[in-house]
């Protein structure tokens, strides 16, 4: 009696070109994840595909591979890409580009990213130089289309990633206009966790006889994810617990409800010797990129974020997610939590609950399908210490920006002093607040002004120093 054995698929057996599978192998990706194994035969064959899978399932490679393979060897024309990927956030667009670029380079193709919040000149220059694949957020792409700086007439393959999140953000009208500008005969791939809020209308209108592939239950928590509910007695105990949870050696993401609190906590942790960065809507794009790069490289172990990061940050090996502030609804809980236990790795999720939040949090977890026994804890509780594991060495915080010497009363108002040492959050601009006035001026900036000496700024800090 012979025993039957199932053969695990390889990228080559699924039809992935050797030039692309070689790049994957070089990056340590030797076997496809389930969503890749199920979708690649159809996507590589040129069929429209609707992929449904929870966050962290490996869908970025699932559409990047057929996108590059299907466009390889085609003509390149200025401002007329042949491949288009739409993403809901700048962070996600940037990370999708980072996945596609090495695959595209292997076959001599180019990729560029288009999103708002930065000058469009560099993006326009890249388009005019000729680009094969554009990864874009809908708003900026529509702007460039209206200015006739990009044409979608040559697009052969279009991908919509996290279409449900685009619906949540109100992007579907723009997405509809963009898809209408692409050739009707092109291949279209749509990936989404759910089909609500109008995503189903996109599928019905733009996908031709799509093959549907679902991997795992939609919005189900990954099996490798362990959930903990930590009840605390009050605000002081919560602060101590959060600092302890942040103190381990691995990467961790702490979620807050407001931008101000995220910035404040990141600063407090850094000053306590736990290098941390913040991510929220008030940051400029260069600051977002800088902070994400620090977190991805390990220079910062902790990312303190608002929900902007719940669907837009894909960093491997995040071992712990902490809901410092429990989210309002269960989908946000699942998407925040999905930053850990990605692509088969294990991870832990902690929800910190104040007494007045217990009832709402219990309902939230029930809707999310999470079963976790609440524990009353303090920062030094055994369950907390076991979860945190080894404490990372103290890292000396960077020195505060040096304050310029106090100017005489005749100096210009706000002569370069940054309010509260937070100049880095204000782009280094000088503060015009009361703390920026020279000592002894009595708050009257005009005092002594007419007696200013004609020396050209000697002895005074330049504006914005």
C-alpha positions in Angstrom: 0.0 0.0 0.0 1.5 3.3 -1.1 1.1 6.5 0.8 0.0 9.5 -1.3 1.9 12.7 -0.7 0.9 16.2 -1.7 3.5 18.2 -3.5 3.8 21.8 -2.3 3.6 24.2 -5.2 6.6 26.3 -6.2 6.7 29.6 -8.0 8.1 27.9 -11.1 5.4 25.3 -11.0 2.8 28.0 -10.9 4.2 29.6 -14.1 6.3 32.4 -12.6 9.1 33.4 -15.1 12.6 32.3 -14.0 13.9 35.9 -13.9 11.3 36.8 -11.3 11.5 33.6 -9.2 15.2 34.1 -9.0 14.7 37.5 -7.5 12.2 36.1 -5.0 14.7 33.3 -4.0 17.4 35.9 -3.5 15.2 37.7 -1.1 14.5 34.5 0.9 11.0 33.9 -0.6 11.1 30.3 -1.8 7.5 29.1 -1.5 4.2 30.9 -2.3 1.7 31.8 0.4 -1.8 30.4 0.0 -3.2 33.6 -1.7 -0.3 33.5 -4.1 -0.6 29.8 -4.9 -4.4 30.1 -5.5 -4.4 33.3 -7.6 -1.2 33.1 -9.7 -2.4 30.5 -12.3 -5.3 32.8 -13.2 -3.5 36.1 -12.9 -0.6 34.9 -15.0 -3.0 33.6 -17.6 -4.4 37.2 -18.0 -7.8 36.6 -16.3 -9.5 39.2 -14.1 -9.3 38.1 -10.5 -11.0 39.1 -7.3 -8.8 38.2 -4.3 -10.2 38.2 -0.8 -7.9 37.8 2.1 -7.1 39.3 5.4 -4.3 41.7 5.9 -0.8 40.1 6.1 -1.8 37.3 3.7 0.8 38.1 1.1 -1.4 39.7 -1.5 1.1 42.4 -2.5 3.3 39.7 -4.1 0.2 38.0 -5.4 -0.5 40.9 -7.7 3.1 42.2 -8.2 4.3 39.0 -9.8 1.7 38.8 -12.6 1.8 42.6 -13.1 5.5 42.5 -13.9 5.4 39.2 -15.8 2.5 40.4 -17.9 4.1 43.7 -18.9 7.7 42.6 -19.4 9.2 43.4 -22.8 6.5 45.9 -23.7 7.1 49.4 -25.2 7.8 52.3 -22.9 6.4 55.7 -23.7 6.6 59.1 -21.9 3.7 59.7 -19.5 1.8 56.6 -20.7 2.3 53.7 -18.2 1.2 50.2 -19.1 0.7 49.1 -15.5 -1.3 50.8 -12.7 -1.7 50.0 -9.0 -4.2 52.1 -6.9 -3.7 52.2 -3.2 -5.5 54.1 -0.4 -2.6 55.6 1.4 0.8 57.1 0.7 2.5 54.6 3.1 0.9 51.6 1.4 1.8 53.0 -2.1 5.4 53.4 -1.0 5.6 49.9 0.3 3.9 48.3 -2.7 6.6 50.1 -4.9 9.3 48.6 -2.7 7.9 45.1 -3.5 7.5 45.7 -7.2 10.8 47.5 -7.9 13.2 44.5 -7.6 10.9 42.3 -9.7 10.6 45.0 -12.4 14.4 45.7 -12.4 15.0 42.1 -13.2 13.2 42.5 -16.5 14.4 46.0 -17.3 11.2 47.8 -16.2 10.7 51.0 -14.2 8.3 52.0 -11.4 7.3 55.3 -9.9 5.0 56.3 -7.1 2.4 59.1 -7.2 0.7 60.6 -4.2 -0.2 63.9 -2.7 1.4 65.9 0.1 4.6 66.5 -1.8 5.5 68.6 -4.9 4.4 67.0 -8.1 7.4 68.1 -10.1 9.5 65.0 -9.4 6.6 62.7 -10.2 5.9 64.5 -13.5 9.6 64.3 -14.4 9.6 60.5 -13.8 6.5 60.2 -16.0 8.0 62.2 -18.8 11.2 60.1 -18.7 9.1 57.0 -19.4 7.8 54.6 -16.8 6.2 51.2 -17.1 4.3 50.9 -13.8 2.7 53.6 -11.7 1.7 53.0 -8.1 -0.7 55.8 -7.1 -3.2 57.2 -4.7 -6.4 58.3 -6.5 -6.3 62.0 -5.5 -2.9 63.0 -7.0 -3.4 60.7 -10.0 -6.6 62.4 -10.9 -4.9 65.8 -10.5 -2.3 64.8 -13.0 -4.9 63.4 -15.4 -6.8 66.6 -15.3 -3.6 68.5 -16.1 -2.9 66.1 -19.0 0.4 65.1 -17.5 -0.4 61.4 -17.6 -2.5 59.3 -19.8 -4.0 55.9 -18.9 -4.8 54.9 -22.5 -2.0 52.3 -22.7 -2.7 50.6 -19.3 -2.9 46.9 -19.8 -3.1 45.7 -16.2 -4.8 47.6 -13.4 -4.6 46.6 -9.7 -6.8 47.9 -6.9 -5.3 47.1 -3.5 -7.3 47.3 -0.3 -10.4 48.5 -2.2 -12.5 48.3 1.0 -10.2 50.8 2.7 -10.5 53.1 -0.4 -14.2 52.9 0.1 -13.9 53.7 3.8 -11.9 56.8 2.9 -14.4 58.0 0.3 -12.2 57.4 -2.8 -14.6 55.2 -4.8 -15.9 58.0 -7.1 -12.3 58.9 -8.0 -11.4 55.2 -8.4 -14.4 54.8 -10.7 -13.3 57.7 -12.9 -9.7 56.4 -13.1 -10.8 52.9 -14.0 -13.1 54.4 -16.7 -10.0 56.0 -18.2 -8.2 52.7 -18.7 -8.9 50.5 -21.7 -12.0 48.3 -21.3 -10.1 45.2 -22.5 -7.3 45.4 -20.0 -6.7 42.9 -17.2 -8.0 44.0 -13.8 -7.1 42.6 -10.4 -9.0 43.7 -7.3 -7.9 42.7 -3.7 -10.1 43.5 -0.8 -10.9 42.1 2.6 -14.6 42.8 2.2 -17.0 43.7 -0.6 -19.1 46.2 1.3 -19.5 50.0 0.9 -19.7 49.9 -2.9 -16.7 47.6 -3.6 -19.1 45.1 -5.1 -20.3 47.8 -7.6 -16.7 48.2 -8.8 -16.4 44.4 -9.2 -19.6 44.2 -11.2 -18.8 47.2 -13.5 -15.1 46.8 -14.2 -14.1 43.1 -13.8 -15.0 40.7 -16.7 -16.0 37.2 -15.6 -13.6 37.4 -12.6 -12.3 34.4 -10.9 -12.8 34.8 -7.1 -10.2 33.4 -4.7 -10.8 33.7 -0.9 -8.1 32.8 1.6 -9.1 32.4 5.3 -12.3 33.9 6.7 -12.7 37.5 5.9 -11.8 39.8 8.8 -10.8 36.7 10.9 -7.8 37.2 13.2 -4.7 35.2 12.2 -4.3 31.9 14.1 -0.8 32.8 15.0 -2.0 35.9 16.8 -2.5 35.8 20.6 -4.8 38.4 22.2 -4.5 39.8 25.7 -6.9 42.1 27.5 -5.2 44.0 30.3 -7.4 45.9 32.8 -5.7 48.7 34.7 -6.9 50.6 37.8 -6.4 54.1 36.4 -4.5 56.5 34.2 -1.2 56.3 36.2 -1.2 52.5 36.1 -1.9 52.6 32.4 1.1 54.9 31.7 3.4 52.6 33.6 2.0 49.5 31.8 2.4 51.1 28.4 6.0 52.1 29.1 6.8 48.5 30.2 5.1 47.0 27.1 7.2 49.3 24.9 10.5 48.3 26.6 11.2 44.9 25.0 13.8 44.2 22.3 11.6 43.5 19.3 9.5 45.8 17.1 6.2 46.9 18.4 3.4 49.3 17.3 1.4 51.3 19.9 -1.9 52.7 18.6 -3.4 55.9 19.9 -6.7 57.7 19.0 -5.2 61.2 18.5 -2.3 62.7 16.7 -1.3 64.8 19.8 -1.2 61.8 22.1 0.8 59.8 19.6 3.4 62.5 19.3 3.6 63.0 23.0 4.0 59.3 23.8 6.7 58.8 21.2 8.6 61.7 22.8 8.2 60.4 26.3 9.4 56.9 25.4 12.4 58.2 23.6 13.4 60.4 26.6 13.0 57.3 28.7 15.6 55.4 26.7 13.1 53.6 24.3 13.8 54.9 20.8 10.4 55.7 19.3 8.9 57.5 16.3 5.4 58.7 15.6 3.1 58.3 12.6 0.0 60.4 12.1 -1.7 62.8 9.7 0.0 65.9 11.0 3.4 64.8 9.7 4.8 65.9 6.4 5.6 63.2 3.8 9.3 63.5 4.3 8.8 63.1 8.1 6.5 60.1 7.6 9.1 58.5 5.3 11.9 59.2 7.8 10.0 57.8 10.7 8.9 54.7 8.8 12.5 54.1 7.6 13.8 54.4 11.2 11.2 51.8 12.4 11.8 49.4 9.4 15.6 49.5 9.9 15.3 49.0 13.7 16.8 52.3 14.6 13.5 52.9 16.4 12.0 49.9 18.1 8.6 51.5 18.7 6.1 53.1 16.3 3.4 55.1 18.0 0.6 55.6 15.5 -2.9 56.7 14.9 -5.2 54.6 12.7 -3.4 56.0 9.6 -1.0 53.1 10.2 -3.7 50.4 10.7 -4.0 49.7 7.0 -1.0 51.4 5.5 2.1 50.1 7.3 3.5 46.7 6.3 6.7 46.0 8.3 7.7 42.4 9.0 8.6 41.0 12.4 6.4 43.3 14.5 6.1 41.1 17.6 3.6 43.2 19.6 0.7 45.5 18.8 -0.7 47.5 21.8 -4.1 49.2 21.6 -3.2 51.9 24.1 -6.5 53.5 23.2 -9.0 50.8 22.2 -10.5 51.6 18.8 -14.1 52.6 18.2 -15.2 49.7 16.0 -14.2 46.1 15.5 -12.9 46.4 11.9 -10.3 49.0 13.1 -9.3 46.5 15.9 -8.6 43.8 13.4 -6.7 46.0 10.9 -4.6 47.4 13.7 -3.9 44.0 15.1 -3.0 42.8 11.6 0.3 44.7 11.8 1.7 41.6 13.7 1.5 37.9 12.9 2.0 38.6 9.3 2.8 36.1 6.6 2.8 33.1 9.0 4.8 34.7 11.8 3.5 34.7 15.4 2.6 37.9 17.3 0.8 39.2 20.3 -1.9 41.9 20.6 -2.6 43.8 23.9 -5.6 45.9 24.6 -5.2 48.3 27.6 -8.6 49.0 29.2 -9.5 51.6 31.8 -12.4 50.9 34.2 -14.8 53.2 32.2 -13.9 51.4 28.9 -14.6 47.9 30.0 -18.2 47.5 28.7 -17.5 49.1 25.3 -14.3 47.1 24.8 -16.1 43.8 25.7 -18.6 44.6 23.0 -15.9 45.5 20.5 -14.0 42.3 21.0 -17.2 40.2 20.7 -17.9 41.8 17.3 -14.3 41.1 16.3 -14.6 37.5 17.2 -11.9 37.7 19.8 -12.0 35.5 22.9 -9.6 36.6 25.5 -10.0 36.5 29.3 -9.4 40.0 30.8 -6.6 40.2 33.4 -6.3 42.9 36.1 -2.6 43.8 35.8 0.1 46.3 36.8 3.4 47.0 35.0 5.2 44.4 37.2 2.6 41.6 36.9 4.0 38.2 35.9 1.8 38.0 32.8 3.1 41.4 31.6 6.8 40.6 32.3 6.5 37.3 30.5 4.9 39.0 27.4 7.6 41.7 27.3 10.5 39.3 27.7 14.0 40.7 27.7 14.2 44.4 28.4 16.2 46.3 25.7 19.3 48.3 26.8 18.7 51.9 27.7 19.5 54.1 24.7 20.6 57.7 25.4 18.0 60.0 23.9 19.4 62.5 21.3 20.5 65.8 22.8 17.9 68.5 22.8 18.4 71.2 20.2 20.6 73.9 21.6 18.7 77.1 22.4 20.3 80.4 21.1 21.7 82.8 23.6 19.2 85.3 24.9 19.1 88.4 22.7 19.0 91.9 23.9 15.7 93.6 24.2 16.2 95.2 20.8 16.4 91.9 19.0 13.5 90.9 16.8 10.6 89.1 18.4 11.0 85.3 18.6 14.6 85.5 17.6 15.0 81.9 16.7 14.1 80.1 19.9 12.0 77.1 19.3 9.0 76.8 21.6 9.5 74.0 24.2 12.3 72.4 22.2 9.9 71.1 19.6 11.4 72.8 16.6 11.7 69.4 14.9 7.9 69.2 14.8 7.7 72.6 13.3 10.2 72.2 10.5 12.7 74.2 12.5 10.7 77.5 12.1 11.2 80.1 14.8 8.4 80.4 17.3 6.5 83.7 17.7 5.1 82.7 21.0 5.8 84.3 24.3 8.5 81.8 25.2 10.5 83.0 22.1 10.8 86.6 23.4 13.9 87.9 25.0 14.1 87.8 28.7 13.2 91.1 30.3 11.3 92.4 27.3 8.1 92.6 29.3 6.3 91.0 26.4 6.6 94.2 24.3 8.3 93.1 21.1 8.6 96.8 19.8 10.5 97.9 22.9 14.0 99.0 21.9 13.3 98.3 18.2 14.1 101.8 16.9 17.5 101.7 18.6 18.6 98.6 16.8 22.2 98.8 15.7 22.9 98.6 11.9 25.1 95.5 12.3 23.7 92.9 9.9 22.4 90.3 12.3 25.7 90.0 14.2 25.1 88.3 17.6 21.5 87.3 16.7 20.3 83.8 15.6 18.9 83.8 12.1 15.2 83.2 11.7 14.5 79.5 11.9 17.8 78.6 13.5 
